[in-house]
């Protein structure tokens, strides 16, 4: 039986490392919604550019690039933190207190 569940995958930090994680996730074999968060618009543009370099994947149901976490779903199946170490702990604490996160 085919899995019809859409996984909510969030990448926080869309710069050099985050955009590479995004390229990898574009090849996912699970139905997924991708959310890329970074307050730096240049980093979001870099992530979009790198995302578009990878072949299309029909398993990606939705992708959202945003400078704000307000676009995130209540339940996050997988969270990738691709930020620098400054403030990472604060980001984790903030997200854990506001969202149901299954895996980090």
C-alpha positions in Angstrom: 0.0 0.0 0.0 1.3 3.4 -1.0 2.0 5.9 1.8 -0.1 9.0 1.2 1.2 10.9 4.3 3.0 14.2 3.5 6.0 14.7 5.7 6.7 18.3 6.9 10.4 18.9 6.6 11.8 22.2 7.8 15.3 23.7 7.1 16.2 26.6 9.3 19.2 28.4 7.8 19.2 28.6 4.0 22.8 29.7 3.4 25.7 27.5 2.2 25.0 24.4 4.3 21.2 24.7 4.4 20.9 25.1 0.6 22.9 21.9 0.1 20.6 20.1 2.5 17.7 21.4 0.5 19.3 20.1 -2.8 19.5 16.6 -1.1 16.0 16.7 0.1 14.7 17.5 -3.3 15.5 13.9 -4.2 13.4 12.5 -1.4 11.3 9.4 -2.1 8.6 10.3 0.4 5.7 12.7 -0.2 6.9 15.8 1.5 6.3 19.5 2.1 9.5 21.5 2.4 9.8 24.7 4.4 13.0 26.8 4.2 13.4 29.5 6.8 16.0 32.2 6.9 15.7 35.9 7.9 18.4 36.7 5.3 16.7 37.2 1.9 20.0 36.7 0.1 20.3 33.2 1.7 16.7 32.4 0.6 17.6 33.4 -2.9 20.6 31.2 -2.9 18.5 28.3 -1.6 15.9 28.8 -4.4 18.7 29.0 -7.0 20.3 25.8 -5.8 16.9 24.0 -5.4 16.1 24.8 -9.0 19.4 23.2 -10.1 18.1 19.8 -9.1 15.7 17.8 -11.3 12.0 18.1 -10.4 10.6 15.6 -8.0 6.8 14.8 -7.9 7.2 13.7 -4.2 7.6 17.4 -3.3 4.1 18.5 -2.8 4.8 22.0 -1.6 7.9 24.2 -1.0 7.8 27.4 0.9 10.7 29.9 1.3 10.2 32.4 4.1 12.0 34.7 6.4 9.6 33.9 9.2 8.6 30.8 11.0 4.9 31.8 11.0 4.4 29.8 7.8 5.3 26.5 9.5 2.8 23.8 10.2 2.0 22.8 13.7 3.6 19.3 13.3 7.2 19.1 11.9 8.3 15.6 11.1 11.9 16.5 10.5 13.8 19.7 11.4 17.2 20.5 9.9 19.1 23.3 11.8 21.7 24.7 9.4 22.5 27.8 11.3 25.8 28.9 12.7 26.3 28.1 16.4 25.4 31.7 17.6 21.9 31.5 18.8 21.2 27.9 17.7 20.2 26.9 21.2 17.7 29.8 21.3 16.3 28.8 18.0 15.8 25.2 19.1 14.1 26.2 22.3 11.8 28.6 20.5 10.8 26.0 17.9 10.3 23.2 20.5 8.0 25.5 22.6 5.9 26.5 19.6 5.7 23.4 17.4 5.4 19.6 17.7 8.7 18.4 16.3 9.2 14.7 15.8 12.9 14.6 14.8 15.8 17.1 14.8 
